[in-house]
Amino acid sequence: MGLVETTPLPLPVYTSTVAILEASRDWMLETWSEVGSLDLVMLRLARDLSRTTLKPVRVSLALLPPYASLDGLHVVWSSATPERIIMLTRPHGFLEQPEHLYSPLHEVHTTNQALRIRLATDPPRFQFLAELAARGATDYIALPLATRHSARPVLTVATNQPGGWSEADIADLKRIAPALSLIVEVSEVRRLLELASTDALTGLANRRSFDLAFRQAWATCSRADLPLSLLYFDVDHFKAYNDTYGHIAGDRCLAQIAATAMGVVKRGSDVVARIGGEEFALLLPTCNEEGARQIGERVRAKIEALAIAHVTSKVSDRVTVSVGGVMATANLRTDRLLLPALADEALYGAKTGGRNRVLITAMNQP
């Protein structure tokens, strides 16, 4: 993640800080389901804060999950680039790294208490805040947001307002905390659901989400007796590849293969999934036998063209895949569960036929 260019959002005309922040809060609650992204929410919040006496120079939202399986997220806005949001992925445990042990985020994350430092009058206790003060910041606050989930969000705001904030300013800033907490909760639930349906290594659909997509595609195609093709492909002699080059290289190889396969399918209804260690699947609704054969061949040829060295393969001096699949006309008279078995048979046929080849069959149907 990095810079995210955002489309300017229309802002209502209000005069008082309270009115502006209440309007910002209401917009969050009413529009979140349509906007659906933290970068746009943070952009709107930062721009709203800029129209108040709070005068921010930096606004950030840090999400710090406690689980090793989840990365953190840091969303940052700066007055130097007011129409941009920086989205940073933070690895689990990054706050325990030496450069972050003595940071405002680490303190707030540890104590779960708000932290305010008047940079205009108090010596900054952290290097990060010293750098902010050197750029003219006069006040800083970090607010832990209450959520029922694991995100542990922290909102931070820095200002260059002369003399810093008043207590009334701080109270005004806290007005938007409940709405932002709710949005973070919804965002984290969405992220967890996405992670539950995505293969962590390749970013493809995982077996669970593929099975769901297959059921849905079969039901959709069955309404009009439309064709549906299911293809399996896996890496030829992949165990030998791992034994020769190591598991890190093996993971890199699988990621390249996944990206290549994704580049072949063009329709939004097509699904590419990783369903096993080195086994992948392609779900192609409304695709006939010849179309499936062409797509399978493109996947095979493009992966071979990657020219990933594989000196212990018995097929080639580079990484190759075998592809097997089946096409059926989806209807209520046919058991959809026959397709995976037939696709698996076709894949076996492609392997026993020499590997690095494509074998597509059509289901015999009444």
Summary of the structure (lengths in Angstrom):
residues: 366
radius of gyration: 26.6
end to end distance: 51.3
largest distance: 84.3
contacts: 1181
relative contact order: 0.09
helix: 43%
strand: 22%
